[in-house]
Amino acid sequence: PERIEGFGAMAVLANMQIAYQIWAVPMGAVFVNEPKEMLFHHMAVMVVGSLSAFFTNGFRYHNPFFFGLIETSSVPLVVMNIFKDYPSLSRKHPVLNVAVSLTFCITFLVTRVFMWFPQAADFVRIAFLMGYTSDDLLCKIGLGSAISACFFLTALQLYWAGKIISGILEFVTGKKVD
């Protein structure tokens, strides 16, 4: 129960994520031309965030991780994308470019793979048990949607982790990795 109820002050993290994702979907689709998996990522985060933002019980225990700590990998990603968008900048600062890329790789793999799995498993376990024991159909639908979104986000983290590991191997070996 202590992981389902309480932690009301943590709702603001879900609210901020939902607000950002509402902005990110049209920006990504219309102006940035983001890949489809990224747009689905934004929508899945809104589904999971809605559980914390709108459910009476909350499900806010995991908010500091899913809507806070996990985003630490986004900071070096933004800088890395700046280097990618401005090749002259990466030529001018090659060591910084490599340092930022390594920082991104490490923070992503640590937070979005190794730390992700125990948190996601706990979230799914609790949501499943609550949905299983609930008599309310809307509760079951909400929890089922959040569980599905969590599975999708987990698969996406693994997909991106594979791309990162391939990139690291290519950098180290100098050979293209398939």
ROKE-721133 format. One record per atom (N, C-alpha, C): x, y, z. Coordinates in steps of 0.2 Angstrom, whole numbers, padded with zeros to 4 digits, always signed. Each point is the difference from the previous one (the first is absolute). Example, Ala and Ser with C-alpha at 12.3 -4.5 7.8 and 13.67 -1.06 7.14 Angstrom:
<nodes>
+0066-0028+0039-0004+0006+0000+0004+0006+0000-0002+0005-0004+0004+0006+0001-0004+0005+0003
</nodes>
This chain:
<nodes>
+0004-0006+0000-0004+0006+0000+0004+0006+0000+0006+0000+0003+0004+0006+0001+0003+0002-0007+0000-0004-0005+0003+0002-0006-0006+0002-0005-0006-0001+0002-0006+0002-0004-0003+0006+0002+0000+0001+0007-0003+0006+0003+0005+0005+0002-0001+0006+0001+0004+0005+0003+0005+0003-0005+0005+0003+0002+0005+0004-0004-0004+0005-0005-0005+0003+0003-0004+0005-0004+0004+0006-0003+0006+0002+0004+0004+0005-0003+0004-0002-0006+0000-0007-0002+0003-0002-0006-0004+0000-0006-0006+0002+0001-0005+0001-0006+0003+0005-0005+0003+0005+0003+0002+0005-0004+0005-0002-0006+0004-0005+0002+0005-0003-0005-0004-0003-0006-0006-0004+0001-0004-0003-0005-0003+0006-0004-0003+0005+0004-0003+0006-0004+0005+0003-0004+0006+0001+0002+0005+0004-0005+0002-0005-0006+0000-0006+0001+0002-0005-0005-0006+0000-0005-0006+0000+0002-0006+0000-0004+0000+0007-0004+0001+0005+0003+0000+0007-0003+0006+0000-0006+0005-0003+0002+0006+0000-0005-0002-0004-0006-0003-0006+0002-0001-0005-0006-0006+0003-0004-0005+0003+0002-0005+0003-0004+0003+0005-0004+0005+0004+0002+0004+0005-0005+0004-0004-0005+0004-0006+0003+0004-0003-0004-0003-0004-0006-0006-0003+0000-0003-0003-0005-0001+0004-0006-0003+0006+0000-0001+0004-0006+0007+0003-0002+0004+0002+0004+0006+0002-0002+0005-0005-0004+0000-0006+0003+0003-0006-0003-0003-0002-0006-0006+0000-0001-0003-0002-0006+0000+0005-0006-0001+0006+0002-0001+0006-0005+0007+0003-0001+0004+0002+0005+0006+0004-0001+0006-0003+0000+0001-0006+0004+0006-0003+0000+0001-0007-0004-0006-0002-0002+0000-0006-0004+0003-0006+0004-0002-0001+0006+0002-0005+0005-0002-0007-0003+0004-0005+0001-0002-0007-0002-0006-0002+0004-0004-0004-0003-0006-0003+0003+0000-0003+0007+0006-0003+0001+0001-0003+0007+0000+0005+0005+0003+0006-0002+0001+0005+0005-0007+0003+0001-0004+0001-0005-0007+0003+0001-0004-0005+0005+0001-0006-0002-0004-0005+0005+0003+0000+0007+0006+0001+0000+0003+0001+0007-0003+0006+0004-0001+0005-0004-0003+0006+0004-0007-0002+0002-0004-0003-0004-0007-0002+0001+0000-0005+0006+0005-0005+0000+0000-0005+0006+0002+0003+0006+0004+0005+0000+0002+0004+0006-0006+0003+0003-0004+0003-0004-0007+0003+0002-0004-0005+0003-0001-0006-0003-0004-0005+0003+0002-0002+0007+0007-0001+0001+0002-0002+0006+0000+0006+0005+0001+0006-0002+0000+0006+0004-0007+0001+0002-0005-0001-0004-0007+0001+0002-0002-0004+0006+0003-0006+0001-0002-0004+0006+0002+0004+0006+0006+0003+0000+0002+0004+0006-0003+0006+0001-0002+0003-0006-0003+0007+0000-0008+0000+0002-0003-0006-0002-0007+0000+0000-0004-0005+0004+0004-0005+0002-0003-0006+0004+0000+0003+0007-0006-0002+0004+0000+0002+0007+0005-0003+0004+0002-0007-0002+0005-0003+0004+0007+0003-0001+0001+0002-0006+0006+0004-0001+0005-0004-0004+0003-0005+0003+0006-0004-0004+0005+0005-0001+0002+0004+0006+0005+0005-0001+0007-0002+0003+0000-0006+0003+0006-0002+0003+0006+0000-0005-0001-0002-0006+0005+0000-0005+0001+0006-0004-0003+0005+0001+0000+0007-0004+0007+0003+0000+0004+0000+0006+0006+0003+0000+0005-0004-0005-0001-0006-0001+0004-0004-0004-0002+0001-0007-0006-0002-0002-0003+0000-0007+0000+0007-0003-0002+0005+0004-0001+0007-0002+0006+0005+0002+0005-0003+0003+0005+0005+0003+0007-0003-0002+0002-0005+0004+0007-0003-0001+0001-0002-0007-0005-0004-0003+0001-0002-0007+0001+0005-0005-0002+0006+0001+0002+0006-0005+0007+0002+0001+0004-0002+0004+0007+0002+0000+0004-0002-0006-0003-0005-0003+0004-0002-0007-0003+0005-0005-0005+0004+0001-0002+0004-0006+0004+0006+0000+0003+0002+0005+0005+0006+0000+0006-0001-0005+0004-0005+0001+0005-0001-0005-0003-0001-0007-0005-0003+0000-0003-0002-0007-0002+0007-0004-0002+0005+0004-0001+0006-0003+0006+0003-0003+0005+0000+0004+0007+0003-0002+0003-0004-0006-0001-0007+0001+0002-0004-0006-0003+0001-0006-0007+0002+0000-0004+0002-0006+0003+0006-0003+0002+0005+0005+0002+0006-0003+0007-0001-0004+0004-0004+0003+0006-0002-0004-0002-0003-0007-0005-0004+0000-0002-0004-0006-0003+0005-0005-0004+0005+0003-0003+0005-0005+0005+0005-0002+0006+0001+0003+0005+0005-0002+0007-0003+0000+0001-0004-0006+0006-0003+0000+0007+0004+0001-0001+0006-0002+0006+0005+0001+0001+0000+0008-0005+0000+0004+0001+0000+0007+0004-0006+0002-0002-0006-0002+0003-0006+0002+0007+0000-0003+0002+0003-0005+0007+0000-0003+0004+0005+0004-0003+0005+0003+0003+0005+0004+0002-0003+0007-0005-0004+0002+0001-0003+0007-0001-0007+0000+0005-0004-0003-0001-0007+0000+0000-0004+0006+0004+0002+0005+0001-0003+0006-0007+0001+0004-0002+0006+0000-0007+0001+0004-0005-0004-0004+0000+0000-0006-0005-0004-0004+0000-0008+0003+0006-0002+0000+0001-0007+0002-0002-0001+0008+0002+0005+0004-0002+0000+0007-0008+0000+0001-0003+0004-0004-0007+0001+0001-0004-0007-0003+0003-0003-0005-0003-0006-0003+0001-0006+0005+0006+0000+0003+0001-0005+0005-0004+0001+0006-0001+0006+0003-0005+0002+0005-0007-0003-0001-0002+0002-0006-0007-0002-0002+0000-0008+0000+0005-0003-0003-0001-0008+0000+0000-0003+0007+0004+0003+0004+0001-0003+0007-0007+0002+0004-0002+0006+0000-0006+0002+0003-0006-0004-0002-0001-0001-0007-0005-0004-0003+0000-0007+0002+0005-0003-0001+0001-0007+0002-0001-0001+0008+0002+0004+0004-0001-0001+0007-0007+0001+0002-0003+0006-0002-0006+0002+0002-0006-0004-0003+0001+0000-0007-0006-0003-0004+0001-0007-0002+0005-0003+0003+0000-0008-0001+0001-0003+0007+0006+0001+0003+0001-0003+0006-0004+0002+0006-0001+0006+0001-0005+0003+0005-0007-0001-0002-0002+0000-0006-0007+0000-0003-0003-0007+0002+0003-0005-0001-0003-0007+0001-0003-0001+0007+0003+0001+0005-0003-0001+0007-0006+0005+0001+0001+0006-0002-0005+0005+0001-0006-0002-0004+0001-0002-0006-0006-0001-0005-0003-0007+0003+0004-0005+0002-0003-0006+0002-0005+0001+0006+0003+0004+0005-0004+0002+0006-0007+0004-0002+0001+0004-0005-0006+0004-0002-0005-0005-0003+0002-0004-0005-0004-0005-0003-0004-0004+0005+0004-0003+0005-0002-0004+0005-0006+0003+0004+0002+0006+0002-0005+0003+0004-0007+0002-0004+0001+0002-0006-0005+0002-0004-0004-0006-0002+0003-0005-0001-0004-0007-0002-0004-0002+0006+0003+0000+0006-0003-0003+0006-0006+0005+0002+0001+0006-0001-0006+0005+0001-0006-0001-0005+0002-0001-0006-0005-0001-0006-0003-0007+0001+0004-0005+0002-0003-0006+0001-0005-0001+0006+0001+0004+0005-0004+0000+0006-0006+0005-0001+0000+0005-0005-0005+0005+0000-0006-0002-0003-0006+0002+0002-0006-0001-0003-0002+0005-0005+0003+0005-0001-0001+0006-0004+0003-0001-0007-0004+0000-0005+0002-0001-0007+0005+0006-0002-0002+0006+0002+0004+0005-0002+0007+0000+0003+0000-0002+0006+0007-0001+0003+0004-0006-0003-0003-0005-0002+0003-0005-0004+0003+0002-0006-0004+0004-0004+0002+0003-0006+0006+0005+0000-0001+0004+0005+0006+0005+0002+0006-0004+0002+0000-0005+0004+0006-0003+0002+0002-0005-0006-0004-0003-0003+0002-0004-0006+0004+0004-0005-0003+0006-0001+0003+0005-0005+0007+0002+0002+0001+0002+0007+0006+0001+0002+0005-0005+0000-0002-0006+0002+0004-0006-0001+0003-0001-0007-0005+0000-0005+0002+0000-0007+0005+0005-0002-0001+0006+0002+0004+0005-0001+0007-0001+0003+0000-0002+0006+0007-0002+0003+0003-0005-0004-0003-0006-0002+0003-0005-0004+0003+0003-0007-0004+0004-0003+0002+0004-0006+0007+0004+0001-0001+0004+0006+0006+0004+0001+0006-0004+0002-0001-0006+0003+0006-0004+0002+0003-0003-0007-0004-0002-0004+0002-0003-0007+0004+0006-0003-0003+0006+0000+0004+0006-0003+0007+0001+0003+0000+0000+0006+0006+0001+0004+0006-0005-0003-0003-0006+0000+0005-0006-0002+0002+0001-0008-0005+0002-0004+0002+0002-0007+0005+0005+0000-0001+0006+0003+0005+0005+0000+0006-0002+0003+0000-0004+0005+0006-0002+0004+0004-0004-0005-0003-0004-0004+0004-0004-0006+0003+0004-0005-0003+0006-0001+0003+0005-0005+0006+0003+0003-0001+0002+0006+0006+0003+0004+0006-0005+0000-0002-0006+0002+0006-0005+0001+0003-0001-0007-0004-0001-0005+0003+0000-0007+0004+0006-0002-0002+0006+0002+0004+0006-0001+0007+0000+0004-0001-0003+0006+0007+0000+0004+0004-0005-0003-0002-0006-0002+0004-0005-0004+0003+0003-0006-0004+0003-0004+0003+0003-0006+0005+0005+0001-0001+0004+0005+0005+0005+0002+0007-0003+0003-0001-0005+0004+0006-0004+0002+0004-0004-0005-0004-0003-0004+0003-0005-0005+0001+0003-0007-0003+0006-0001+0000+0003-0007-0003-0004-0005-0004-0005+0002-0004-0004-0005-0007+0001+0001-0004+0000-0006-0007+0000+0001-0003-0006+0003-0005+0001+0005-0003-0005+0003-0007-0001-0002-0002-0006-0002-0007+0000-0002-0005-0002+0005
</nodes>
